[in-house]
Structures are given as C-alpha cells and as structure tokens.
Amino acid sequence: MKTRIAVLVSGGGTNLQALIDAENAGKIPHGEIALVISNNPNAYALERARQAGIPAAVISRKECGGDQQKFEQWIQMTLERDGIDLIILAGFMCILTEKFTSKWPNRILNIHPSLIPSFCGSGFYGLHVHEAALERGVKVTGATVHFVNEIPDGGPILLQKAVAVEQGDTPETLQRRVMEQAEWILLPQAAEMVSEMIENQRKDS
C-alpha cells in the first residue's frame, strides 16, 4: 500500500506541479498524492489538482472565524478522513502550531527557498527570502527540505541543494532559478524518501 500524501498550498502550486509530474514519471513509487488542501479558494494550485484528478479541499481561517485551533482541527479531520500518511507544505502560507505538528512527528515536510539556517524563520517566505539574500550579497543560495515542528523552519533538515547567485539577479529571477534548479528537484526526492520510510515502518509493525 502506497504512502498517501496530502499537499498543502496557498498559491500557484508550482511545487505541487513538480510533485504531480514526478509521480507521473514514476519518481515517487512509494507514494501517491491523494489530497490537496488550500487555505485560499482562489489558489491556482486547486486547478492543477483538478486537472490531475486529485481530490481537493479548501479550508480557510476566515471560514473558521479566524480561530487557529478550529482551522487546524478542520485540516486534521480532513487528513484523517482521507487516510493521509504524509503532509507536504508546498507554499502553504500558514504557520501551524505545536498542537498540530506534534500529531505528525516526522510526517510533515516543508520546502524553504534558502540554505537553512540562512534567511529562514519568522518573516522569511516567498520573495522576501530572495530579497534578503541579494541584499546580503551572498554568492550561493539554494533550497532546503526539512521536517516541520513548532519552530518556523526549525525542524531537522532532510535535503539541501545549492544554487548560484548571478550578477544582475532580481528577487524574481533568483526565485525562478532556485525553483528550477533546487525546489522542483528536492521536493519529489524527499517525498519518495519519506514515503518509502513510512511504507517500511508499516511493514515492520
């Protein structure tokens, strides 16, 4: 039985697409993307899920009256209902509390667009990360896949890949290069690594 993966998204879903493409290419043999959850009803990631025939759900904090606990409870119920084994945060712009993350030890992956511990933690997301890297003048940046705990970008590192910063880079060009050369490669690799680990644990239990 394959590891059932839920991908949590907020925006365009380019990392989701990388996972879908990798699964279709047979690069995640121990896992299957079984669910997409978005906190944004207008996220293009939902259209990507529809085109790929993946069930999707919208769960927003607004619908929960701004109540973080209720928001996380709804996500948890949806994950349990769909028999999810592994969560991948792929551009999910919501911080999850310890109450939620503690229920999923070594079962939540996140991709961050820098080489942690550089340019990470509270406030470092999206273009802000690349703006900070360019402002600091680093010559090498990259991406990191890590397990998620209660500390933003603070969980154990699983994979990293370096990407060169080029002269004349803007935050947008650097973001695109990091996605193409690191994020879209690392995330499917990590999904397969952890899916195989979960499948082996299931066999041993």
Secondary structure, DSSP 8 states (H G I E B T S, - for coil): --EEEEEEESS--HHHHHHHHHHHTTS-TTEEEEEEEES-TT-HHHHHHHHHT--EEE--TTTTTT-HHHHHHHHHHHHHHTT--EEEESS------HHHHTTSTT-EEEEESS-TTTT-STT--THHHHHHHHHHT-SEEEEEEEE--SSTT-S-EEEEEEEE--TT--HHHHHHHHIIIIIHHHHHHHHHHHHHHHHHHHHH-
